[in-house]
Amino acid sequence: MDKEKTSDAKQHLIDYSFAAEELRKYGEVELKYLSEVIKSGILSNCLGDGKMSQRFESAFAKKVGAKNAMAKNNAMSGLVEAVSVSGAGPGFEVICDPIVHFGGLAAVFFNAVPRFADVKRDTYNMDPDSLLANITPLTKAVIVTHLWGQSAEIDTIAEICRDKGIFLIEDCAHTIGAAWKDRHVGNFGDLGVFSFQEFKQLSTGDGGMTVTNNEELFDRMRNAWWFSGESPKFLYLNYRMTEVTAAVGLAQLEKVDNIVNNTYNKTLEILNNAIKDCDWLKARNVPKEAHMSGYWWSCTWEGEQHNLYYEKFKQLEKEMNIGLRFGFNLYPAYEFPFFRESTAYRTQPDCPVRCPFYTSKSNYRYTWGLTPVTEDLMQRLITVNLIFLSIPEAEKMADRIRGIIKKMEI
Ligand SMILES: Cc1ncc(COP(=O)(O)O)c(C=O)c1O
């Protein structure tokens, strides 16, 4: 398939006016909690006296069934801190999946080496067999992404990590309300990291939450977090959430089930229905153990097996202005210069702890063929971000999808 390296992420800009009025509904509840914060005279939880942050943390922990939660300025910070507390650093490897880049980036923050496991063709989530094949004596942590609202095979992955003594970080940025065997994601590993950025199921503009059921780990992280001047016991960062953000978070938490169940899950179903009789647009497989939480809709192009041309489909899609996104990032993370050219390690070329994959001692290379399933899959992915898509808009989109299917089959 065509190897043009441009992302079409910016092509589908969103009309926010509708979102503000109809979908996200920032309003009275947010204002009530914000007013409480302003009246309290304290806008930070830096010394542990931020009442709103603590209320949000307790409510969020309860919502996802975790013992503890720590509010963060965003999910990327949560992932970076998770890598730090895992002990990964120079000379260690962190296994990530290659469709999104956040796990790999978090590893590089601590000069650990991202190693990419392949995903499953039908679910797009990490393949436990590929994870196993990528474990080496240097593996310190695994960052598994529950992609686009759907849990990875997280019980199997957690068991592998427990057996091998590997720290497990769950990237739950897309998965508030998602579960595996009735257990909310974020509870299977050592840490689970959620995102509240504007384009997620729960929004505080920017924000995140790290959850854990490990009390010892929680105490260590919280103590490090509340340091007030002296250096922490391990490399830890002031990635806190402010009280103002927590007020919006607490209000949004009260609404999130309603938004997910009554909008995102419905729009997901509407788009799935549009392709249900089509042999060459294949819906994402949701295993029976997974409870999905609507976030992005996705399917794969399988047209060549039916003598159909993808380029023709893309051209028609443009003409009909449907709003589909092709390929997501188009290529796995290791195909991008940041990883491929080892940008992060290059700053000090003579450093003795330079990325081991670029020394003669290692035969691991970021080359095409590293994760063949992902490489093929990413070219075929067709997606729609559901966050700002209303039900009437999804219905219109579904009609157009049915229309393009007919046109292709003439
Ligand atoms: C899978 C995944 N992880 C982490 C992040 C980072 O989230 P944040 O923007 O809150 O830092 C994102 C953001 O889109 C994401 O999609």
The ligand as a MOL file (V3000), in Angstrom:
LIG
                    3D

  0  0  0     0  0            999 V3000
M  V30 BEGIN CTAB
M  V30 COUNTS 16 16 0 0 0
M  V30 BEGIN ATOM
M  V30 1 C -3.5390 6.1400 24.4190 0
M  V30 2 C -3.1740 7.4940 24.9600 0
M  V30 3 N -2.3300 7.5710 26.0030 0
M  V30 4 C -1.9610 8.7540 26.5410 0
M  V30 5 C -2.4200 9.9390 26.0170 0
M  V30 6 C -1.9490 11.2330 26.5850 0
M  V30 7 O -3.0140 11.8760 27.2120 0
M  V30 8 P -2.8910 13.3750 27.7250 0
M  V30 9 O -3.2280 14.2490 26.5730 0
M  V30 10 O -3.8780 13.4650 28.8430 0
M  V30 11 O -1.4950 13.5710 28.1960 0
M  V30 12 C -3.3020 9.9190 24.9330 0
M  V30 13 C -3.8110 11.1770 24.3450 0
M  V30 14 O -4.4470 11.2310 23.3420 0
M  V30 15 C -3.6820 8.6600 24.3880 0
M  V30 16 O -4.5110 8.5920 23.3300 0
M  V30 END ATOM
M  V30 BEGIN BOND
M  V30 1 1 1 2
M  V30 2 1 2 3
M  V30 3 2 2 15
M  V30 4 2 3 4
M  V30 5 1 4 5
M  V30 6 1 5 6
M  V30 7 2 5 12
M  V30 8 1 6 7
M  V30 9 1 7 8
M  V30 10 2 8 9
M  V30 11 1 8 10
M  V30 12 1 8 11
M  V30 13 1 12 13
M  V30 14 1 12 15
M  V30 15 2 13 14
M  V30 16 1 15 16
M  V30 END BOND
M  V30 END CTAB
M  END
